[in-house]
Amino acid sequence: MFNEADTRAKLIDPAIYRCGWNEDHIRREETAGGIDLIGDNKARRQRSGKVDYVLRVSVTGGKQPVALAVLEAKKESLMPGHGLEQAKCYAKCERLNVQFVISSNGHMFVLFDRHTGMTTVAMPMSDFPGPDELRTRYESAQGFSLNDEAAKPLLQPYATGEGTRRYYQDAAIRAVFEKMARCEKTGEPKRALLSLATGAGKTFIAVNLLKRLSDSGQMTRALFLCDRDELRTQALGAFNNAFGADAAEVYKKGETNNAKNARIHIATYQTLGVDTDEGDASFLTTFYPENHFSHIVIDECHRSAWGKWSKVLERNAKAAQIGLTATPRELTVEAHTKEAEADKAITANNLKYFGEPVYEYSYTQAVEDGYLAACEIKKGRVSIDERGLTVEEIMAREPRDARTGELLTTADVQEHYASTAYENSLMLPDRVAAMCQDLFNYLLESGGPEQKTIIFCARDAHADAVAVKLNNLYAAWCTANGAERLDMYAFKCTAASSGNDQLPDLRASTRSHFIATTVDLLTTGVDVPIIRNIVFFKYLKSPISFYQMVGRGTRLHPESQKLMFRLYDYTNATRLFGEEFITKPKKEGEGSEGGGEGEPPRIITVDGFDVHVSPAGHFIVAEVDGQAKPIPVEEYRQRLATRLLQEAHSLEEFRQQWVDPPTREELMHLLVSSGCSPAVVQLVDAMEAYDLYDVLAQLGWGALPRTRKTAWGLPLQA
């Protein structure tokens, strides 16, 4: 019996070639390789994962093949449909955005059609569908022909070649082009929504969408609209690389628009005059007549109220309109509050206007593929937060106005006090000291104090206090250990402190600017791949803001070998993994639920409390019901054991799978793709000296593990 590689080379390849497929039709899509946690503050990349075949068709007059099917090859001894569920998973999650999913053992094949939902019975390879047959079925399902004018963008090649794109970026771009072509045929408005994790390359997608549209002759002028100057600057560089001087920033230059003669206009809401609900959109109406743009891309479209960007879209009703978002579309949770209703309105308007996302790519999928960093969570329990404070306890310690030093009355305290308002309207120096000490100890344990870190604080004054305390701790540590003290160590990075001026040093410097204390300035629009730690010292209600804050740590940084990051959570913010969007994110400068920079009528300061921080759990972010959520270590271990026993029913069956490299690789893929990594259990159970076989054998069947040294007489690599 042939193994998988021989089955592919000696049985499947010749059979599909006889049916009309050749190497020009086949692309082997590879991921970067998933990230496994393998030790304290350490991670490693798995071998690159790949889909055996993506079958594509070329169209006369077009240079870009169009993907139609994924073919999953299995070794000869397995049933032909053995790989179907694994392959269907790729398609169901829209990882590859193909219509057909095929599994074969080289003799027979089974085909699943996503459009009809039907799966064939096993058929001989002589009946394998050829390129023309699959193309006909694809065109029938899509409602257009690949020869139609509307389909021309699908046939345009990437300007810099396919080597520059990732498989999911190509899948997302094709999903938009397919939606637009269908709308062209039906006469419906051309609208599409894409949902991809922060760091997945939405700007790359936007640039290549518009470039291929331009090359097809279907784009005249396009608008890329975002909500922050930092995003605009990042986008301008990317668009200049593709369009040169044809891409320009939108701003008033004398009496004209700087982007007047450009084809790609890059603007913020503020520039266009639509940044407030009362805005008169004066710049928009002055410089842009109705239907000026053929295409509009809204970046981070969940961040802004419908009343803002809708004005731009309504004036360009004939344009193809594409929304980009980095957060999950909609879940269900609590709340009948003003904030909840406002957030639901934004979400509802997005879905009502654009429809369901045509393509989604989640954080957990990106980690499995090796494109984003794995996430470990350390939670702390703050004693004063757990039990709360009474007004009487506060009054006994002579609370004062933080600005004037004036003693406050009981009525003053009752008006402003709430436990979730700590450091917002009630400043507690003892709490700041205890939390900073606990965090500093964690940094020392996990590699040293000089790690790039972002701490999210309640308000500007809180960010000040945290930076001061951490600088003092660092200075004392350097003195005690005879270490060189590097400046700046901890620094406030908020709108009120011109935080944008510090960003270049936070990004690039390895000898200064280690810990940024912020409120909302670093929530989104800031790409800092070197960040290793995200810390929550503020209370959060908004999953939108939470996901964006987490997104500051998800990017890989190969230069520093960063493959993972940590969340240090002191306010139970990580409960928001998988929760619905409850509150509209605030701008820097607004007062909010533990959020904005705007000063409330009065800030109270009081000290003299005994505050302790204790561990509140060790978690790993994994996928649960399609959502990224923190999993307690014990539950994580049990989930892995359950999945292992589903794939191998006895220790002997597991051993047989393990000794065959292709079967072992498939088993590992199934375990990891289920949301749990064996290497994490290896770490948690302190079994780094054992081979992964021993780790899993003990987990599934209670087998007595043997270290590599005792088993083989010398250390071996897992």
C-alpha positions, -999 to +999 in steps of 0.1 A: +000+000+000+013+034-009+017+061+017+002+095+012+031+110-007+033+079-031-005+079-035-003+115-046+026+110-070+017+076-084-021+074-084-037+108-080-015+129-103-017+106-133-055+102-128-063+139-128-038+147-156-058+122-178-089+142-169-074+175-183-057+190-152-020+199-154+005+218-133-008+251-147-041+243-130-027+233-096-015+255-068-002+241-036-012+267-009+011+268+021+007+286+054+036+299+074+033+271+100+014+274+133+028+287+165+032+264+195+041+276+231+070+254+242+083+270+273+081+300+296+082+330+273+092+308+244+075+295+212+084+277+181+069+275+146+056+242+133+064+229+099+045+247+071+010+234+067-003+229+032-034+219+013-025+192-012-041+208-042-061+239-051-075+233-086-078+264-107-090+273-142-075+297-167-097+318-189-087+330-224-077+366-222-069+364-185-036+359-167-049+350-132-063+315-127-095+313-107-096+288-078-125+263-079-117+233-058-095+219-030-084+183-034-074+164-002-051+134-009-051+104+015-030+073+015-041+043-005-052+023+025-078+048+036-114+052+024-117+078-004-139+101+017-115+099+047-102+134+041-135+150+032-144+164+066-109+179+070-111+194+035-147+206+040-134+225+071-112+246+049-141+255+027-168+259+054-145+284+072-140+301+038-103+296+043-098+291+006-131+304-008-136+275-032-169+258-042-158+222-045-141+200-019-127+167-031-111+138-012-093+108-028-072+078-020-060+075-056-085+049-067-118+066-058-129+101-049-158+119-031-169+155-040-188+180-019-204+210-036-207+240-012-234+256-034-258+227-033-247+212+000-246+177-017-219+151-014-214+124-041-210+087-035-175+074-040-166+073-077-137+059-097-109+084-107-118+079-143-149+099-136-130+128-120-144+161-132-122+181-156-116+218-157-144+226-181-170+207-160-161+223-127-160+258-144-195+253-158-208+243-124-190+272-108-204+297-132-239+284-128-237+287-090-221+322-092-246+335-117-221+349-141-196+337-167-159+341-163-160+356-199-183+384-187-171+419-184-181+419-148-157+391-141-126+408-155-111+417-121-109+380-112-087+374-142-062+403-135-028+391-121-012+405-089+011+433-100+039+419-079+031+383-084+013+357-063+043+352-041+035+384-023+000+373-011-012+349+015-039+323+007-066+340+027-059+374+012-064+359-022-096+342-010-109+375+004-102+394-028-119+368-049-149+368-026-153+405-031-149+403-069-174+374-071-199+394-050-195+425-072-199+404-104-231+389-091-244+423-082-236+436-117-257+408-132-286+413-108-286+450-106-282+450-068-260+476-051-223+466-051-215+462-015-192+437+004-180+433+040-147+416+049-139+406+085-102+398+092-082+397+124-060+426+132-026+421+116-039+399+088-031+425+062-064+444+054-044+472+038-027+447+014-062+434+005-075+470-001-045+479-023-046+448-044-084+450-048-082+484-062-051+477-083-067+447-100-099+467-105-078+495-121-059+470-143-092+456-155-104+491-166-133+491-141-120+517-117-119+555-124-114+570-090-114+554-055-116+566-020-099+549+010-115+562+041-102+557+077-106+573+111-071+581+122-041+600+108-018+570+116-040+547+095-040+572+067-002+575+068+002+537+067-022+534+038-006+562+018+027+543+018+011+511+006-009+527-021+021+548-033+040+515-038+012+503-061-001+535-078+028+559-074+017+596-076-018+584-085-024+579-048-026+610-026-037+622+008-069+643+010-064+677+026-070+714+017-040+728-002-046+765-007-080+767-023-079+732-038-078+696-027-043+681-025-056+648-041-075+666-069-056+649-097-051+615-080-070+583-088-067+570-052-079+595-026-069+586+010-089+605+036-100+605+072-135+614+084-122+645+100-107+657+067-140+652+048-159+671+076-180+641+086-164+633+119-193+645+140-230+637+138-237+674+133-209+678+107-219+696+075-194+676+055-182+708+040-150+695+025-169+665+010-195+686-006-171+714-017-146+692-035-165+660-044-197+661-065-221+632-062-209+599-076-174+612-079-159+578-070-164+544-087-151+525-057-150+533-019-132+513+008-142+520+044-114+508+068-124+497+103-160+504+095-172+491+129-154+520+146-176+548+134-212+556+137-234+551+107-241+588+106-204+594+097-194+572+068-229+568+055-228+604+043-199+595+020-216+564+007-249+581+001-233+608-021-216+579-041-246+556-043-234+542-077-199+533-063-188+498-054-185+499-016-163+476+005-162+476+043-132+463+063-134+452+099-111+435+123-136+424+149-161+395+150-194+405+134-221+398+160-226+377+191-251+377+220-246+392+254-260+413+282-271+449+285-300+472+280-280+503+284-276+534+264-241+522+253-254+488+244-281+502+222-257+525+205-233+497+197-261+474+185-272+501+162-237+503+146-235+466+142-270+463+128-264+491+103-232+475+091-249+442+085-281+458+071-261+479+047-233+455+035-249+422+043-231+393+059-193+392+054-183+377+022-151+364+038-140+360+075-106+351+089-103+348+127-075+354+151-074+317+161-072+306+125-043+331+119-024+316+148-029+281+136-017+292+101+014+309+117+005+345+106-002+359+141+013+354+175+000+329+200-016+344+232-010+334+268-030+350+296-019+357+332-048+370+354-043+388+387-069+394+414-066+427+432-079+425+468-094+460+469-113+453+437-126+419+448-142+432+480-149+468+471-147+498+494-174+514+515-179+551+515-172+549+552-138+534+546-130+561+521-141+589+544-120+575+572-089+582+551-096+618+544-103+618+506-092+649+487-098+665+454-069+653+432-064+687+416-068+711+446-061+690+476-094+700+491-110+677+517-142+661+503-175+654+519-195+622+521-218+635+494-189+642+470-176+606+474-211+590+470-216+609+438-184+596+421-176+563+437-179+529+420-154+500+421-150+500+383-142+537+385-109+530+403-082+554+389-109+571+368-129+592+393-113+576+424-075+575+424-059+549+448-021+552+450-018+520+470-036+501+443-013+515+416+017+505+436+006+469+442-004+463+406+028+478+392+049+457+416+031+426+406+035+433+369+072+442+373+077+408+391+061+391+361+084+409+337+114+398+358+103+362+357+096+361+320+128+375+305+136+408+323+121+443+327+131+457+293+102+442+273+081+462+249+048+466+267+015+485+264-005+492+296-041+504+291-050+528+320-082+544+331-073+580+322-044+604+316-037+609+353-037+571+359-012+567+330+010+592+346+009+575+380+017+540+365+046+554+345+061+570+375+058+539+397+073+516+370+102+540+365+109+539+402+108+501+403+131+499+374+156+524+388+157+505+421+161+472+403+190+485+382+207+499+413+203+466+432+215+445+403+243+467+390+225+470+357+227+499+333+195+520+336+181+527+301+160+558+294+132+562+287+118+532+304+081+538+311+064+568+295+029+582+291+016+578+255-017+596+254-034+622+232-029+647+260+008+641+261+014+642+223+018+604+224+022+601+186+056+617+189+068+587+210+056+560+186+087+558+164+108+550+195+083+525+208+084+507+175+120+508+166+143+514+196+157+485+214+174+506+240+146+529+252+108+534+254+099+500+268+066+505+285+039+528+271+011+537+295-019+548+275-057+552+276-071+549+240-044+563+218-028+529+211-061+511+207-060+509+170-042+523+139-008+517+154+014+488+141+040+479+167+050+443+160+077+443+187+051+445+215+054+414+238+029+423+265-006+438+267-017+448+302-051+458+314-051+482+343-085+497+332-120+483+333-136+476+299-172+471+288-166+473+250-155+442+231-148+464+201-122+483+221-110+451+238-103+433+205-085+463+191-063+465+222-055+428+220-046+434+184-016+455+194+002+423+205-008+398+178+017+407+151+048+386+147+082+402+149+108+379+133+138+401+141+132+396+178+120+360+174+086+370+187+061+342+181+038+348+211+026+375+234+011+378+268-020+394+282-017+405+318-053+410+330-060+427+363-096+438+356-111+407+340-110+423+306-104+390+290-139+379+297-147+399+266-132+373+243-162+362+223-187+387+237-209+410+217-200+446+211-217+465+239-203+500+238-193+523+211-155+530+214-147+565+226-123+589+210-092+600+228-104+629+249-139+617+257-150+605+291-162+569+292-167+537+311-131+535+322-121+548+288-116+584+277-092+612+286-118+639+293-118+650+330-149+644+350-162+671+373-141+659+402-114+632+407-109+619+442-076+606+456-073+586+488-045+564+502-038+543+533-052+510+520-035+476+522-037+462+487-026+428+475-025+411+441-028+373+439-028+350+409-062+345+393-055+318+367-033+308+338-051+305+305-045+299+268-066+315+241-082+288+220-112+285+197-146+277+213-177+275+191-159+295+164-148+322+189-114+330+205-118+325+243-095+320+273-094+283+283-083+273+318-053+250+316-072+220+330-101+224+306-076+229+278-059+196+287-093+178+288-103+191+254-071+179+239-075+144+255-111+141+242-100+150+207-071+126+209-093+097+219-117+104+190-088+100+166-071+070+183-092+046+202-064+027+220-028+032+229-017+007+203-037+025+176-021+058+187+014+042+185+007+029+150-004+064+139+027+080+155+053+058+139+040+067+103+052+103+096+023+113+073-003+098+096+014+115+126+014+148+108-023+145+100-030+136+136-011+166+149-029+188+124-063+175+136-054+182+172-041+217+166-069+226+143-094+216+170-080+245+190-056+227+213-018+222+210+000+192+225+031+215+231+011+236+254+003+206+276+040+197+274+048+231+289+021+232+316+029+197+329+066+205+329+073+177+305+099+194+282+122+165+288+097+141+273+088+134+236+054+146+225+045+109+221+049+104+258+030+135+266+000+124+246+002+088+257+000+099+293-028+124+286-050+099+267-043+065+284-023+072+315+008+056+301+040+060+322+061+086+303+098+081+298+122+110+292+141+111+260+173+103+278+159+073+297+141+060+266+170+064+241+201+070+260+205+105+245+183+136+241+161+137+210+141+165+194+103+161+195 
